[in-house]
Amino acid sequence: MALYELAVFDPSDPVLDPIWRQGMFVIPFMTRLGITNSWGGWSITGGTVTNPGIWSYVIIKWVRSTYFFLFISNLSNGFGWE
């Protein structure tokens, strides 16, 4: 879901077309964590970014997916859930 939202998100006008009007559900939660930049060169505030750093929207998506794969899916096997 995060990759889809990042693909269709338009950060050009945060006043008249904010993220909640674009039907975003995951990006606002990532923004509450303090993530504001993307590797695509845009910021949630509408500006451009030259160096987004390591923590960006894409990294948070991959960290979450890796966490789910490593811990949650293996945890279910330990309790006998099928």
mmCIF file as gemmi writes it, N, C-alpha and C atoms, coordinates in Angstrom:
data_model
loop_
_atom_site.group_PDB
_atom_site.id
_atom_site.type_symbol
_atom_site.label_atom_id
_atom_site.label_alt_id
_atom_site.label_comp_id
_atom_site.label_asym_id
_atom_site.label_entity_id
_atom_site.label_seq_id
_atom_site.pdbx_PDB_ins_code
_atom_site.Cartn_x
_atom_site.Cartn_y
_atom_site.Cartn_z
_atom_site.occupancy
_atom_site.B_iso_or_equiv
_atom_site.pdbx_formal_charge
_atom_site.auth_seq_id
_atom_site.auth_asym_id
_atom_site.pdbx_PDB_model_num
ATOM 1 N N . MET Axp A 1 ? 0.818 -1.181 0 1 0 ? 1 A 1
ATOM 2 C CA . MET Axp A 1 ? 0 0 0 1 0 ? 1 A 1
ATOM 3 C C . MET Axp A 1 ? 0.87 1.256 0 1 0 ? 1 A 1
ATOM 4 N N . ALA Axp A 2 ? 1.959 1.217 0.739 1 0 ? 2 A 1
ATOM 5 C CA . ALA Axp A 2 ? 2.836 2.39 0.806 1 0 ? 2 A 1
ATOM 6 C C . ALA Axp A 2 ? 3.466 2.678 -0.553 1 0 ? 2 A 1
ATOM 7 N N . LEU Axp A 3 ? 3.887 1.645 -1.262 1 0 ? 3 A 1
ATOM 8 C CA . LEU Axp A 3 ? 4.488 1.874 -2.582 1 0 ? 3 A 1
ATOM 9 C C . LEU Axp A 3 ? 3.469 2.439 -3.563 1 0 ? 3 A 1
ATOM 10 N N . TYR Axp A 4 ? 2.231 1.977 -3.502 1 0 ? 4 A 1
ATOM 11 C CA . TYR Axp A 4 ? 1.185 2.526 -4.371 1 0 ? 4 A 1
ATOM 12 C C . TYR Axp A 4 ? 0.946 4.002 -4.05 1 0 ? 4 A 1
ATOM 13 N N . GLU Axp A 5 ? 0.833 4.33 -2.776 1 0 ? 5 A 1
ATOM 14 C CA . GLU Axp A 5 ? 0.601 5.719 -2.398 1 0 ? 5 A 1
ATOM 15 C C . GLU Axp A 5 ? 1.762 6.611 -2.81 1 0 ? 5 A 1
ATOM 16 N N . LEU Axp A 6 ? 2.986 6.125 -2.671 1 0 ? 6 A 1
ATOM 17 C CA . LEU Axp A 6 ? 4.137 6.92 -3.092 1 0 ? 6 A 1
ATOM 18 C C . LEU Axp A 6 ? 4.151 7.123 -4.599 1 0 ? 6 A 1
ATOM 19 N N . ALA Axp A 7 ? 3.633 6.154 -5.351 1 0 ? 7 A 1
ATOM 20 C CA . ALA Axp A 7 ? 3.614 6.271 -6.809 1 0 ? 7 A 1
ATOM 21 C C . ALA Axp A 7 ? 2.568 7.272 -7.289 1 0 ? 7 A 1
ATOM 22 N N . VAL Axp A 8 ? 1.44 7.38 -6.609 1 0 ? 8 A 1
ATOM 23 C CA . VAL Axp A 8 ? 0.363 8.248 -7.084 1 0 ? 8 A 1
ATOM 24 C C . VAL Axp A 8 ? 0.293 9.582 -6.343 1 0 ? 8 A 1
ATOM 25 N N . PHE Axp A 9 ? 1.084 9.776 -5.304 1 0 ? 9 A 1
ATOM 26 C CA . PHE Axp A 9 ? 1.026 11.011 -4.518 1 0 ? 9 A 1
ATOM 27 C C . PHE Axp A 9 ? 1.564 12.185 -5.313 1 0 ? 9 A 1
ATOM 28 N N . ASP Axp A 10 ? 0.846 13.309 -5.272 1 0 ? 10 A 1
ATOM 29 C CA . ASP Axp A 10 ? 1.259 14.531 -5.949 1 0 ? 10 A 1
ATOM 30 C C . ASP Axp A 10 ? 1.537 15.602 -4.894 1 0 ? 10 A 1
ATOM 31 N N . PRO Axp A 11 ? 2.812 15.876 -4.596 1 0 ? 11 A 1
ATOM 32 C CA . PRO Axp A 11 ? 3.128 16.834 -3.533 1 0 ? 11 A 1
ATOM 33 C C . PRO Axp A 11 ? 3.169 18.29 -3.993 1 0 ? 11 A 1
ATOM 34 N N . SER Axp A 12 ? 2.706 18.595 -5.201 1 0 ? 12 A 1
ATOM 35 C CA . SER Axp A 12 ? 2.889 19.93 -5.753 1 0 ? 12 A 1
ATOM 36 C C . SER Axp A 12 ? 2.049 20.997 -5.056 1 0 ? 12 A 1
ATOM 37 N N . ASP Axp A 13 ? 0.858 20.669 -4.554 1 0 ? 13 A 1
ATOM 38 C CA . ASP Axp A 13 ? 0.002 21.665 -3.919 1 0 ? 13 A 1
ATOM 39 C C . ASP Axp A 13 ? -0.555 21.134 -2.601 1 0 ? 13 A 1
ATOM 40 N N . PRO Axp A 14 ? 0.187 21.303 -1.5 1 0 ? 14 A 1
ATOM 41 C CA . PRO Axp A 14 ? -0.278 20.75 -0.226 1 0 ? 14 A 1
ATOM 42 C C . PRO Axp A 14 ? -1.458 21.504 0.387 1 0 ? 14 A 1
ATOM 43 N N . VAL Axp A 15 ? -1.797 22.7 -0.128 1 0 ? 15 A 1
ATOM 44 C CA . VAL Axp A 15 ? -2.903 23.469 0.439 1 0 ? 15 A 1
ATOM 45 C C . VAL Axp A 15 ? -4.235 23.047 -0.173 1 0 ? 15 A 1
ATOM 46 N N . LEU Axp A 16 ? -4.335 23.052 -1.502 1 0 ? 16 A 1
ATOM 47 C CA . LEU Axp A 16 ? -5.598 22.721 -2.157 1 0 ? 16 A 1
ATOM 48 C C . LEU Axp A 16 ? -5.762 21.238 -2.438 1 0 ? 16 A 1
ATOM 49 N N . ASP Axp A 17 ? -4.688 20.478 -2.389 1 0 ? 17 A 1
ATOM 50 C CA . ASP Axp A 17 ? -4.764 19.039 -2.648 1 0 ? 17 A 1
ATOM 51 C C . ASP Axp A 17 ? -3.92 18.286 -1.617 1 0 ? 17 A 1
ATOM 52 N N . PRO Axp A 18 ? -4.337 18.325 -0.344 1 0 ? 18 A 1
ATOM 53 C CA . PRO Axp A 18 ? -3.537 17.659 0.694 1 0 ? 18 A 1
ATOM 54 C C . PRO Axp A 18 ? -3.64 16.148 0.605 1 0 ? 18 A 1
ATOM 55 N N . ILE Axp A 19 ? -2.843 15.462 1.41 1 0 ? 19 A 1
ATOM 56 C CA . ILE Axp A 19 ? -2.783 14.006 1.31 1 0 ? 19 A 1
ATOM 57 C C . ILE Axp A 19 ? -4.097 13.35 1.676 1 0 ? 19 A 1
ATOM 58 N N . TRP Axp A 20 ? -4.879 13.923 2.563 1 0 ? 20 A 1
ATOM 59 C CA . TRP Axp A 20 ? -6.139 13.275 2.923 1 0 ? 20 A 1
ATOM 60 C C . TRP Axp A 20 ? -7.165 13.385 1.807 1 0 ? 20 A 1
ATOM 61 N N . ARG Axp A 21 ? -7.063 14.383 0.925 1 0 ? 21 A 1
ATOM 62 C CA . ARG Axp A 21 ? -7.964 14.469 -0.228 1 0 ? 21 A 1
ATOM 63 C C . ARG Axp A 21 ? -7.56 13.508 -1.338 1 0 ? 21 A 1
ATOM 64 N N . GLN Axp A 22 ? -6.318 13.098 -1.347 1 0 ? 22 A 1
ATOM 65 C CA . GLN Axp A 22 ? -5.853 12.171 -2.368 1 0 ? 22 A 1
ATOM 66 C C . GLN Axp A 22 ? -6.086 10.725 -1.964 1 0 ? 22 A 1
ATOM 67 N N . GLY Axp A 23 ? -6.716 10.488 -0.837 1 0 ? 23 A 1
ATOM 68 C CA . GLY Axp A 23 ? -7.032 9.132 -0.407 1 0 ? 23 A 1
ATOM 69 C C . GLY Axp A 23 ? -5.852 8.389 0.173 1 0 ? 23 A 1
ATOM 70 N N . MET Axp A 24 ? -4.933 9.101 0.782 1 0 ? 24 A 1
ATOM 71 C CA . MET Axp A 24 ? -3.753 8.467 1.358 1 0 ? 24 A 1
ATOM 72 C C . MET Axp A 24 ? -4.06 7.979 2.772 1 0 ? 24 A 1
ATOM 73 N N . PHE Axp A 25 ? -3.591 6.789 3.087 1 0 ? 25 A 1
ATOM 74 C CA . PHE Axp A 25 ? -3.811 6.23 4.413 1 0 ? 25 A 1
ATOM 75 C C . PHE Axp A 25 ? -2.498 5.924 5.136 1 0 ? 25 A 1
ATOM 76 N N . VAL Axp A 26 ? -1.47 5.513 4.41 1 0 ? 26 A 1
ATOM 77 C CA . VAL Axp A 26 ? -0.214 5.095 5.025 1 0 ? 26 A 1
ATOM 78 C C . VAL Axp A 26 ? 0.761 6.261 5.168 1 0 ? 26 A 1
ATOM 79 N N . ILE Axp A 27 ? 0.819 7.137 4.182 1 0 ? 27 A 1
ATOM 80 C CA . ILE Axp A 27 ? 1.758 8.257 4.219 1 0 ? 27 A 1
ATOM 81 C C . ILE Axp A 27 ? 1.531 9.161 5.442 1 0 ? 27 A 1
ATOM 82 N N . PRO Axp A 28 ? 0.28 9.476 5.838 1 0 ? 28 A 1
ATOM 83 C CA . PRO Axp A 28 ? 0.126 10.296 7.053 1 0 ? 28 A 1
ATOM 84 C C . PRO Axp A 28 ? 0.702 9.65 8.312 1 0 ? 28 A 1
ATOM 85 N N . PHE Axp A 29 ? 0.597 8.342 8.433 1 0 ? 29 A 1
ATOM 86 C CA . PHE Axp A 29 ? 1.17 7.678 9.602 1 0 ? 29 A 1
ATOM 87 C C . PHE Axp A 29 ? 2.691 7.723 9.576 1 0 ? 29 A 1
ATOM 88 N N . MET Axp A 30 ? 3.28 7.588 8.396 1 0 ? 30 A 1
ATOM 89 C CA . MET Axp A 30 ? 4.732 7.703 8.297 1 0 ? 30 A 1
ATOM 90 C C . MET Axp A 30 ? 5.178 9.129 8.601 1 0 ? 30 A 1
ATOM 91 N N . THR Axp A 31 ? 4.378 10.107 8.194 1 0 ? 31 A 1
ATOM 92 C CA . THR Axp A 31 ? 4.716 11.498 8.458 1 0 ? 31 A 1
ATOM 93 C C . THR Axp A 31 ? 4.667 11.785 9.953 1 0 ? 31 A 1
ATOM 94 N N . ARG Axp A 32 ? 3.742 11.164 10.669 1 0 ? 32 A 1
ATOM 95 C CA . ARG Axp A 32 ? 3.683 11.346 12.124 1 0 ? 32 A 1
ATOM 96 C C . ARG Axp A 32 ? 4.917 10.782 12.819 1 0 ? 32 A 1
ATOM 97 N N . LEU Axp A 33 ? 5.583 9.827 12.188 1 0 ? 33 A 1
ATOM 98 C CA . LEU Axp A 33 ? 6.836 9.313 12.736 1 0 ? 33 A 1
ATOM 99 C C . LEU Axp A 33 ? 7.997 10.285 12.54 1 0 ? 33 A 1
ATOM 100 N N . GLY Axp A 34 ? 7.795 11.301 11.703 1 0 ? 34 A 1
ATOM 101 C CA . GLY Axp A 34 ? 8.834 12.288 11.452 1 0 ? 34 A 1
ATOM 102 C C . GLY Axp A 34 ? 9.449 12.183 10.074 1 0 ? 34 A 1
ATOM 103 N N . ILE Axp A 35 ? 8.943 11.285 9.237 1 0 ? 35 A 1
ATOM 104 C CA . ILE Axp A 35 ? 9.458 11.135 7.881 1 0 ? 35 A 1
ATOM 105 C C . ILE Axp A 35 ? 8.81 12.203 7.011 1 0 ? 35 A 1
ATOM 106 N N . THR Axp A 36 ? 9.614 13.032 6.369 1 0 ? 36 A 1
ATOM 107 C CA . THR Axp A 36 ? 9.068 14.095 5.526 1 0 ? 36 A 1
ATOM 108 C C . THR Axp A 36 ? 9.656 14.109 4.126 1 0 ? 36 A 1
ATOM 109 N N . ASN Axp A 37 ? 10.685 13.326 3.861 1 0 ? 37 A 1
ATOM 110 C CA . ASN Axp A 37 ? 11.364 13.373 2.566 1 0 ? 37 A 1
ATOM 111 C C . ASN Axp A 37 ? 11.254 12.043 1.84 1 0 ? 37 A 1
ATOM 112 N N . SER Axp A 38 ? 11.392 12.118 0.523 1 0 ? 38 A 1
ATOM 113 C CA . SER Axp A 38 ? 11.356 10.92 -0.299 1 0 ? 38 A 1
ATOM 114 C C . SER Axp A 38 ? 12.617 10.851 -1.141 1 0 ? 38 A 1
ATOM 115 N N . TRP Axp A 39 ? 12.989 9.635 -1.511 1 0 ? 39 A 1
ATOM 116 C CA . TRP Axp A 39 ? 14.144 9.477 -2.391 1 0 ? 39 A 1
ATOM 117 C C . TRP Axp A 39 ? 13.873 10.021 -3.787 1 0 ? 39 A 1
ATOM 118 N N . GLY Axp A 40 ? 12.62 10.293 -4.107 1 0 ? 40 A 1
ATOM 119 C CA . GLY Axp A 40 ? 12.271 10.862 -5.405 1 0 ? 40 A 1
ATOM 120 C C . GLY Axp A 40 ? 12.598 12.34 -5.516 1 0 ? 40 A 1
ATOM 121 N N . GLY Axp A 41 ? 13.049 12.96 -4.426 1 0 ? 41 A 1
ATOM 122 C CA . GLY Axp A 41 ? 13.443 14.361 -4.469 1 0 ? 41 A 1
ATOM 123 C C . GLY Axp A 41 ? 12.366 15.325 -4.008 1 0 ? 41 A 1
ATOM 124 N N . TRP Axp A 42 ? 11.252 14.851 -3.465 1 0 ? 42 A 1
ATOM 125 C CA . TRP Axp A 42 ? 10.201 15.739 -2.997 1 0 ? 42 A 1
ATOM 126 C C . TRP Axp A 42 ? 10.035 15.61 -1.494 1 0 ? 42 A 1
ATOM 127 N N . SER Axp A 43 ? 9.413 16.623 -0.926 1 0 ? 43 A 1
ATOM 128 C CA . SER Axp A 43 ? 9.132 16.647 0.502 1 0 ? 43 A 1
ATOM 129 C C . SER Axp A 43 ? 7.627 16.719 0.701 1 0 ? 43 A 1
ATOM 130 N N . ILE Axp A 44 ? 7.146 16.276 1.835 1 0 ? 44 A 1
ATOM 131 C CA . ILE Axp A 44 ? 5.716 16.302 2.118 1 0 ? 44 A 1
ATOM 132 C C . ILE Axp A 44 ? 5.208 17.736 2.225 1 0 ? 44 A 1
ATOM 133 N N . THR Axp A 45 ? 6.104 18.678 2.476 1 0 ? 45 A 1
ATOM 134 C CA . THR Axp A 45 ? 5.723 20.084 2.576 1 0 ? 45 A 1
ATOM 135 C C . THR Axp A 45 ? 5.638 20.763 1.216 1 0 ? 45 A 1
ATOM 136 N N . GLY Axp A 46 ? 5.99 20.069 0.146 1 0 ? 46 A 1
ATOM 137 C CA . GLY Axp A 46 ? 5.885 20.623 -1.192 1 0 ? 46 A 1
ATOM 138 C C . GLY Axp A 46 ? 7.196 21.082 -1.789 1 0 ? 46 A 1
ATOM 139 N N . GLY Axp A 47 ? 8.26 21.082 -1.034 1 0 ? 47 A 1
ATOM 140 C CA . GLY Axp A 47 ? 9.557 21.519 -1.54 1 0 ? 47 A 1
ATOM 141 C C . GLY Axp A 47 ? 10.334 20.39 -2.189 1 0 ? 47 A 1
ATOM 142 N N . THR Axp A 48 ? 11.491 20.742 -2.711 1 0 ? 48 A 1
ATOM 143 C CA . THR Axp A 48 ? 12.37 19.729 -3.289 1 0 ? 48 A 1
ATOM 144 C C . THR Axp A 48 ? 13.476 19.407 -2.292 1 0 ? 48 A 1
ATOM 145 N N . VAL Axp A 49 ? 13.976 18.191 -2.38 1 0 ? 49 A 1
ATOM 146 C CA . VAL Axp A 49 ? 14.994 17.709 -1.443 1 0 ? 49 A 1
ATOM 147 C C . VAL Axp A 49 ? 16.176 17.195 -2.245 1 0 ? 49 A 1
ATOM 148 N N . THR Axp A 50 ? 17.375 17.62 -1.874 1 0 ? 50 A 1
ATOM 149 C CA . THR Axp A 50 ? 18.564 17.124 -2.566 1 0 ? 50 A 1
ATOM 150 C C . THR Axp A 50 ? 19.181 15.936 -1.846 1 0 ? 50 A 1
ATOM 151 N N . ASN Axp A 51 ? 19.085 15.913 -0.517 1 0 ? 51 A 1
ATOM 152 C CA . ASN Axp A 51 ? 19.638 14.809 0.261 1 0 ? 51 A 1
ATOM 153 C C . ASN Axp A 51 ? 18.601 14.364 1.298 1 0 ? 51 A 1
ATOM 154 N N . PRO Axp A 52 ? 17.783 13.357 0.981 1 0 ? 52 A 1
ATOM 155 C CA . PRO Axp A 52 ? 16.731 12.962 1.92 1 0 ? 52 A 1
ATOM 156 C C . PRO Axp A 52 ? 17.233 12.216 3.142 1 0 ? 52 A 1
ATOM 157 N N . GLY Axp A 53 ? 18.478 11.765 3.133 1 0 ? 53 A 1
ATOM 158 C CA . GLY Axp A 53 ? 18.992 10.996 4.256 1 0 ? 53 A 1
ATOM 159 C C . GLY Axp A 53 ? 18.564 9.542 4.162 1 0 ? 53 A 1
ATOM 160 N N . ILE Axp A 54 ? 18.851 8.79 5.207 1 0 ? 54 A 1
ATOM 161 C CA . ILE Axp A 54 ? 18.539 7.361 5.163 1 0 ? 54 A 1
ATOM 162 C C . ILE Axp A 54 ? 17.068 7.097 5.441 1 0 ? 54 A 1
ATOM 163 N N . TRP Axp A 55 ? 16.444 7.869 6.332 1 0 ? 55 A 1
ATOM 164 C CA . TRP Axp A 55 ? 15.048 7.609 6.684 1 0 ? 55 A 1
ATOM 165 C C . TRP Axp A 55 ? 14.129 8.362 5.745 1 0 ? 55 A 1
ATOM 166 N N . SER Axp A 56 ? 13.554 7.638 4.812 1 0 ? 56 A 1
ATOM 167 C CA . SER Axp A 56 ? 12.6 8.21 3.878 1 0 ? 56 A 1
ATOM 168 C C . SER Axp A 56 ? 11.401 7.28 3.802 1 0 ? 56 A 1
ATOM 169 N N . TYR Axp A 57 ? 10.427 7.646 3.001 1 0 ? 57 A 1
ATOM 170 C CA . TYR Axp A 57 ? 9.21 6.838 2.899 1 0 ? 57 A 1
ATOM 171 C C . TYR Axp A 57 ? 9.497 5.434 2.387 1 0 ? 57 A 1
ATOM 172 N N . VAL Axp A 58 ? 10.404 5.31 1.444 1 0 ? 58 A 1
ATOM 173 C CA . VAL Axp A 58 ? 10.705 3.99 0.876 1 0 ? 58 A 1
ATOM 174 C C . VAL Axp A 58 ? 11.409 3.11 1.904 1 0 ? 58 A 1
ATOM 175 N N . ILE Axp A 59 ? 12.336 3.67 2.66 1 0 ? 59 A 1
ATOM 176 C CA . ILE Axp A 59 ? 13.045 2.888 3.679 1 0 ? 59 A 1
ATOM 177 C C . ILE Axp A 59 ? 12.079 2.403 4.754 1 0 ? 59 A 1
ATOM 178 N N . ILE Axp A 60 ? 11.163 3.263 5.19 1 0 ? 60 A 1
ATOM 179 C CA . ILE Axp A 60 ? 10.188 2.851 6.2 1 0 ? 60 A 1
ATOM 180 C C . ILE Axp A 60 ? 9.33 1.712 5.676 1 0 ? 60 A 1
ATOM 181 N N . LYS Axp A 61 ? 8.968 1.749 4.405 1 0 ? 61 A 1
ATOM 182 C CA . LYS Axp A 61 ? 8.17 0.676 3.818 1 0 ? 61 A 1
ATOM 183 C C . LYS Axp A 61 ? 8.943 -0.631 3.83 1 0 ? 61 A 1
ATOM 184 N N . TRP Axp A 62 ? 10.215 -0.605 3.434 1 0 ? 62 A 1
ATOM 185 C CA . TRP Axp A 62 ? 11.017 -1.831 3.394 1 0 ? 62 A 1
ATOM 186 C C . TRP Axp A 62 ? 11.351 -2.341 4.794 1 0 ? 62 A 1
ATOM 187 N N . VAL Axp A 63 ? 11.556 -1.45 5.752 1 0 ? 63 A 1
ATOM 188 C CA . VAL Axp A 63 ? 11.8 -1.88 7.135 1 0 ? 63 A 1
ATOM 189 C C . VAL Axp A 63 ? 10.565 -2.57 7.689 1 0 ? 63 A 1
ATOM 190 N N . ARG Axp A 64 ? 9.409 -2.017 7.426 1 0 ? 64 A 1
ATOM 191 C CA . ARG Axp A 64 ? 8.168 -2.625 7.894 1 0 ? 64 A 1
ATOM 192 C C . ARG Axp A 64 ? 7.943 -3.982 7.247 1 0 ? 64 A 1
ATOM 193 N N . SER Axp A 65 ? 8.18 -4.094 5.95 1 0 ? 65 A 1
ATOM 194 C CA . SER Axp A 65 ? 8.003 -5.374 5.259 1 0 ? 65 A 1
ATOM 195 C C . SER Axp A 65 ? 8.991 -6.418 5.765 1 0 ? 65 A 1
ATOM 196 N N . THR Axp A 66 ? 10.23 -6.006 5.99 1 0 ? 66 A 1
ATOM 197 C CA . THR Axp A 66 ? 11.236 -6.933 6.507 1 0 ? 66 A 1
ATOM 198 C C . THR Axp A 66 ? 10.884 -7.378 7.921 1 0 ? 66 A 1
ATOM 199 N N . TYR Axp A 67 ? 10.437 -6.447 8.747 1 0 ? 67 A 1
ATOM 200 C CA . TYR Axp A 67 ? 10.028 -6.789 10.107 1 0 ? 67 A 1
ATOM 201 C C . TYR Axp A 67 ? 8.893 -7.81 10.084 1 0 ? 67 A 1
ATOM 202 N N . PHE Axp A 68 ? 7.909 -7.577 9.243 1 0 ? 68 A 1
ATOM 203 C CA . PHE Axp A 68 ? 6.785 -8.506 9.162 1 0 ? 68 A 1
ATOM 204 C C . PHE Axp A 68 ? 7.249 -9.879 8.699 1 0 ? 68 A 1
ATOM 205 N N . PHE Axp A 69 ? 8.099 -9.914 7.696 1 0 ? 69 A 1
ATOM 206 C CA . PHE Axp A 69 ? 8.559 -11.198 7.161 1 0 ? 69 A 1
ATOM 207 C C . PHE Axp A 69 ? 9.391 -11.966 8.181 1 0 ? 69 A 1
ATOM 208 N N . LEU Axp A 70 ? 10.312 -11.278 8.845 1 0 ? 70 A 1
ATOM 209 C CA . LEU Axp A 70 ? 11.225 -11.965 9.759 1 0 ? 70 A 1
ATOM 210 C C . LEU Axp A 70 ? 10.578 -12.369 11.08 1 0 ? 70 A 1
ATOM 211 N N . PHE Axp A 71 ? 9.76 -11.502 11.632 1 0 ? 71 A 1
ATOM 212 C CA . PHE Axp A 71 ? 9.267 -11.742 12.986 1 0 ? 71 A 1
ATOM 213 C C . PHE Axp A 71 ? 7.835 -12.269 13.034 1 0 ? 71 A 1
ATOM 214 N N . ILE Axp A 72 ? 6.934 -11.618 12.369 1 0 ? 72 A 1
ATOM 215 C CA . ILE Axp A 72 ? 5.526 -11.987 12.477 1 0 ? 72 A 1
ATOM 216 C C . ILE Axp A 72 ? 5.25 -13.312 11.784 1 0 ? 72 A 1
ATOM 217 N N . SER Axp A 73 ? 5.766 -13.5 10.578 1 0 ? 73 A 1
ATOM 218 C CA . SER Axp A 73 ? 5.485 -14.756 9.876 1 0 ? 73 A 1
ATOM 219 C C . SER Axp A 73 ? 6.156 -15.939 10.57 1 0 ? 73 A 1
ATOM 220 N N . ASN Axp A 74 ? 7.337 -15.756 11.136 1 0 ? 74 A 1
ATOM 221 C CA . ASN Axp A 74 ? 8 -16.837 11.862 1 0 ? 74 A 1
ATOM 222 C C . ASN Axp A 74 ? 7.37 -17.064 13.233 1 0 ? 74 A 1
ATOM 223 N N . LEU Axp A 75 ? 6.818 -16.03 13.823 1 0 ? 75 A 1
ATOM 224 C CA . LEU Axp A 75 ? 6.162 -16.166 15.112 1 0 ? 75 A 1
ATOM 225 C C . LEU Axp A 75 ? 4.91 -17.033 14.998 1 0 ? 75 A 1
ATOM 226 N N . SER Axp A 76 ? 4.202 -16.894 13.888 1 0 ? 76 A 1
ATOM 227 C CA . SER Axp A 76 ? 2.979 -17.682 13.722 1 0 ? 76 A 1
ATOM 228 C C . SER Axp A 76 ? 3.296 -19.171 13.62 1 0 ? 76 A 1
ATOM 229 N N . ASN Axp A 77 ? 4.425 -19.541 13.072 1 0 ? 77 A 1
ATOM 230 C CA . ASN Axp A 77 ? 4.798 -20.953 12.991 1 0 ? 77 A 1
ATOM 231 C C . ASN Axp A 77 ? 5.144 -21.517 14.365 1 0 ? 77 A 1
ATOM 232 N N . GLY Axp A 78 ? 5.671 -20.702 15.252 1 0 ? 78 A 1
ATOM 233 C CA . GLY Axp A 78 ? 6.048 -21.168 16.577 1 0 ? 78 A 1
ATOM 234 C C . GLY Axp A 78 ? 4.863 -21.493 17.466 1 0 ? 78 A 1
ATOM 235 N N . PHE Axp A 79 ? 3.73 -20.848 17.222 1 0 ? 79 A 1
ATOM 236 C CA . PHE Axp A 79 ? 2.553 -21.098 18.044 1 0 ? 79 A 1
ATOM 237 C C . PHE Axp A 79 ? 1.612 -22.115 17.418 1 0 ? 79 A 1
ATOM 238 N N . GLY Axp A 80 ? 1.973 -22.684 16.301 1 0 ? 80 A 1
ATOM 239 C CA . GLY Axp A 80 ? 1.153 -23.7 15.667 1 0 ? 80 A 1
ATOM 240 C C . GLY Axp A 80 ? 0.021 -23.157 14.817 1 0 ? 80 A 1
ATOM 241 N N . TRP Axp A 81 ? 0.04 -21.836 14.552 1 0 ? 81 A 1
ATOM 242 C CA . TRP Axp A 81 ? -0.997 -21.28 13.691 1 0 ? 81 A 1
ATOM 243 C C . TRP Axp A 81 ? -0.709 -21.675 12.265 1 0 ? 81 A 1
ATOM 244 N N . GLU Axp A 82 ? -1.709 -21.948 11.535 1 0 ? 82 A 1
ATOM 245 C CA . GLU Axp A 82 ? -1.521 -22.377 10.141 1 0 ? 82 A 1
ATOM 246 C C . GLU Axp A 82 ? -2.05 -21.328 9.208 1 0 ? 82 A 1
